[in-house]
């Protein structure tokens, strides 16, 4: 999806939030990669939208305590 499409959707009232960069199952990868996936996704969307991303939808519903704790930082 192009940046302009993401902005257009947001400006039309659709809520855009994070879902990782590569849609990986966060609970099944190492903590460092999970942290990078979530941080990079959040940062990219915030740059495109010009506003904070406050939520993350876990791809495949996969997470663990380490992922949860990382997101609280």
Secondary structure, 3 states (H helix, E strand, C coil): CCHHHHHHHHHCCCCCCECCCCCCCHHHCCHHHHHHHHHHHHHHHHHHHCCCCCCECCHHHCCCHHHHHHHCC
